[in-house]
Amino acid sequence: MVVTTSTRTPQPLVRSLTPTSVPEQVAKEIRRSILAGELRPRQTFSLREISGQLGVSFIPVREALKELEAQGLVVTRPGKSAMVAPLSHDDLHGIYRLRRQLEPEIAGRACKMLDESDLRRLDSYVAMFGDESLDLDDIYQTHHAFHYELLRPAATAWDLRVLDGLWHAAERYVRLAFSGLEAKPNEHGRRGHVHADILTVVRTRNMRKVAAATRQHLDDNEQIALRALDPIAP
């Protein structure tokens, strides 16, 4: 009798990149691994491990980690290692507190500046929320694009830089919050209706109502995220 043994190759933490990789691509791939849960909260990893799997030197990995640390996704450590930032209630509250200070006011001013082509673009994003053929990455890219286009006319370059960091930081919590809802048959429709309602208010051109609708949207998402976070974070 011939006995055969097999060994399983450890699942890589990140996917390989093309030889033309740059620090932005490294950051994108590490961010994807964190958001997908392949790199877990508080998990440590070495620059050597990541650079080996991506086929790049330490330098682009180090630069990518600086960007991800600024977004609150990783914590760099002395030497050549880093840790995925933990999830916490304080972190979540801080992200949404800052978003509430910026987004409602900008959205209120932007509703006066959006033209018909802008509104048609926002309508197209709303339609995409109900498309069940889209995967989670596509959905979150659409969500990011919707809120970016909603605020863009009234936002400064600095507003968008700050918000981009907050949106990336919030995405971990939003994905956690809605991961349990994705299996529900009406989730795509619910997501579409929520954003369609925001767009209906935007069309009134009423600054106060648009600001209030934006604030309510942020409040609702934070509460959903908090309920998902309670069992796993101190």
Stockholm file with secondary structure:
# STOCKHOLM 1.0

chainA/1-234         MVVTTSTRTPQPLVRSLTPTSVPEQVAKEIRRSILAGELRPRQTFSLREISGQLGVSFIPVREALKELEAQGLVVTRPGKSAMVAPLSHDDLHGIYRLRRQLEPEIAGRACKMLDESDLRRLDSYVAMFGDESLDLDDIYQTHHAFHYELLRPAATAWDLRVLDGLWHAAERYVRLAFSGLEAKPNEHGRRGHVHADILTVVRTRNMRKVAAATRQHLDDNEQIALRALDPIAP
#=GR chainA/1-234 SS CCCCCCCCCCCCSSCCCCTTCCHHHHHHHHHHHHHTTSSCTTCEEEHHHHHHHHTCCHHHHHHHHHHHHHTTSEEEETTTEEEECCCCHHHHHHHHHHHHHHHHHHHHHHTTTCCHHHHHHHHHHHHHHTCTTSCHHHHHHHHHHHHHHHHGGGCCHHHHHHHHHHHHHHHHHHHHHHHTTTTSTTHHHHHHHHHHHHHHHHTTTCHHHHHHHHHHHHHHHHHHHHHHHTTTCC
#=GC SS_cons         CCCCCCCCCCCCSSCCCCTTCCHHHHHHHHHHHHHTTSSCTTCEEEHHHHHHHHTCCHHHHHHHHHHHHHTTSEEEETTTEEEECCCCHHHHHHHHHHHHHHHHHHHHHHTTTCCHHHHHHHHHHHHHHTCTTSCHHHHHHHHHHHHHHHHGGGCCHHHHHHHHHHHHHHHHHHHHHHHTTTTSTTHHHHHHHHHHHHHHHHTTTCHHHHHHHHHHHHHHHHHHHHHHHTTTCC
//
